[in-house]
Amino acid sequence: MTVEETKHDLWLKRVQITIAILAGLATLILGIYNVKKNIFSNKEAEQAPPPVVQKSEGSPIKSALEETGAAWIKKLGTPKSQSGESTQK
């Protein structure tokens, strides 16, 4: 039993092929751009000094929590009551 392709099926195939070709071209263009950017990059940009990190006083754990801003980590350290709610607010 053979299934014949309708005009709609052929049209969909053409659309898919066109999209695939356009995506391939876009990928190729972006790849060439990135290679050129990496090969011909400015040497001064590679020798830039690293950013200065300000150290805060206090315990290293507290400063790490403040730097990352991880509120959920702070919540893990608070004691919980029997009902499961945090006792500190």
N, C-alpha and C positions, 0 to 999 in steps of 0.2 A: 504494500500500500504506500504510494508516494503522496507527499503533501506538496502542493504547488504553492509558490510564493505569490502573494497578491501584490498589487501596486503599493499598498500601504506598507507591507513588509519590506519591499525594496526601498521605499522612501526612508523608512526607519534605519535601514542599514546604511544608506548614504549619510544620514544625519550623524549616526554613530561614528562612521569613518571620518567625517569632517571634524567632529569634536575631538577624536583621537589625534588627528593630524595637527589641529590647532594646539592641543595640550602638549604634544611632542615638540612643536616649534617653540612654545613658551618655555618649556623646560630647557631646551637647548639654548635659548637666548639667555635665560637666567644663569645657566651653568657657565656659559662663556663670560658673562659679566662678572661672576664670582671669581673665576680663574684669573681674569685680567686684573680685578681688584686686588687679589692676593699676590700675584706675581709682580705687578707694577706699583705696589703700594709705596707710600712715602716712608723712607727709612727713619725719619724723625719720629713718626708715630709709634714705631716699635720701641724707641728708646725713651718714651715718656716715663716720668717717675710714677711709681705706684701711689695710689691714693693713701692719704694719711688717716689712720684710724685713731679716733680719740678714745682713750681709756678712761672709764669712769671708776670712781673709788667705790669700795665695798666688796662684797663677795663676788667671785667670778660667776657664780650661778645666777645671781640677781642681775648682774650686768648683761649676761647672755640673754636672759629673759627680756630685759628692757631693749636690747639691740634688735632682737628678732620680732618683738611685739607679739609673741605667741600667747595670747590670752588663754587659750585652751590649756596650755601647759601650767599656767598659774592656777587655773581651776582644779587641776589634778592634785595640787599640793594642799588645797583647803580641806579640812576635816568635814566629813558628812555625818548627818544625824541618822537615826534608825530609818526614817522615812525616805532617805536617799537625797534629801535636799541639803544644800550647802549651808553651814551654820554661819559663815561669814559673808557679808554682802558689801 
